[in-house]
């Protein structure tokens, strides 16, 4: 009888303790990774490679996501706002939604799927095939070589991707507004830029930098801690994408509160 | 061991993983310029021993001396400087898939010594030649190489920075007997050319006799025998002789669950 009551509690306790241990481990991992950015040697070639992988190769998927999101947003806003004769607000709704929220969040989720998984799989495979141990025996600190350049590259690349997403998202809204909904092009663009404030764009870019750090951190951490061959690498890849996606959404709320809550 | 400070000396090395005592007081010495082969069944602690020396695992107790200096009680920078003079050939090669062969070979020279990439390429061609590979192999990816070639590239990477203490973890595992003999020959040549000290782990008795001056046997986390590698099979130690002959019956009992 006691076992029936205690077993679920014990399992809950183990889960909570495991969660706390993981949070602590991620925090220490992040600190160590970031500290290597300040101490030589620096691996510029690794940084460039990670930057190209994140920024350049994620560009098509981020661009397509942004443009279609802008198009859908304009269409949906029109059908909703038409009920209140407020169609003229579409331009401001699209530009503010894209720059503050949808640009950074959707770009980050897309990059989390691509890059978080790729980092976890590559570093996880290196872990289970002794390549990380080999780095140590070749007098190269694995955190400095594998983790630090990826963290920095993601923090630089995500805001640039989000800037592109912002432009293309607004462009998507403009395409629908002018070619389908009958808005005058110049008036739509003027309305967009009249409502847009610097804070809208800057808050989105700051969010992007934070999301970039989170994506690279979870990808590298899950890969670095992976164990147990192919199955372990698969689990690390899944965990990296799931954890970074949830963290992106949670941090989006926290950052929005910090920027805009009155 | 007679005369001078040994290149490597382990004293009372202990390491447990949970309740399992993997190393239970290992004592070992290798003289400078000599080649030691460590034998032992799976789980006897061979790999953990060398991982402790390489700093990949922190031992629970004991000392690890290189040239008479205890690695575990020296400042991190000095330990890194000593680690700089150590090479390691991993069982599976552990080549970096994301880099071409020539960058693998000269990885340490590029990443740590910061030599010019053109010079590194020339050096890679030179070291690849020492292990019997053409310079053109340098442009291939590790995934494009056969098992034997991967092992040779891994050996080239190990010797490229000219270490004075080299560890070999089962260098002939997974290779056919002829390729195994080729790799053994290359190991002996490279170690002699560098004047290095070598410590190898192997299950392959023919390989042990070819590359070792001396041999030592670990059983249940302890050193149970050491002697000339040539005497393996007629050592007079029942455990060593059973292991060397691959006999099922003897003092070594395999843990089999039925």
Contacts between the chains, C-beta under 8 A, distances in Angstrom:
chain1	res1	chain2	res2	distance
A	41	B	111	7.6
A	41	B	112	7.6
A	41	B	114	7.3
A	43	B	111	7.2
A	122	B	98	7.2
A	125	B	97	7.5
A	126	B	96	7.7
A	129	B	92	6.2
A	129	B	94	6.1
A	130	B	90	4.8
A	130	B	91	7.6
A	130	B	92	6.2
A	130	B	94	4.0
A	131	B	94	5.0
A	131	B	95	7.6
A	131	B	96	5.8
A	131	B	97	7.6
A	133	B	51	7.7
A	133	B	54	7.8
A	133	B	56	5.3
A	133	B	90	7.2
A	133	B	94	6.9
A	134	B	88	7.3
A	134	B	90	5.9
A	134	B	94	3.9
A	134	B	95	8.0
A	134	B	96	7.4
A	136	B	54	7.2
A	136	B	55	6.8
A	136	B	56	6.1
A	137	B	54	5.6
A	137	B	56	7.6
A	137	B	83	7.6
A	137	B	86	7.0
A	137	B	87	7.3
A	137	B	88	4.1
A	138	B	107	5.4
A	138	B	108	4.5
A	138	B	111	7.0
A	138	B	112	7.1
A	138	B	157	7.7
A	138	B	161	7.8
A	139	B	80	6.8
A	139	B	83	6.1
A	139	B	84	5.1
A	139	B	108	6.0
A	139	B	111	7.8
A	139	B	112	4.6
A	140	B	107	7.5
A	140	B	108	7.4
A	140	B	111	4.9
A	140	B	112	6.2
A	145	B	111	7.0
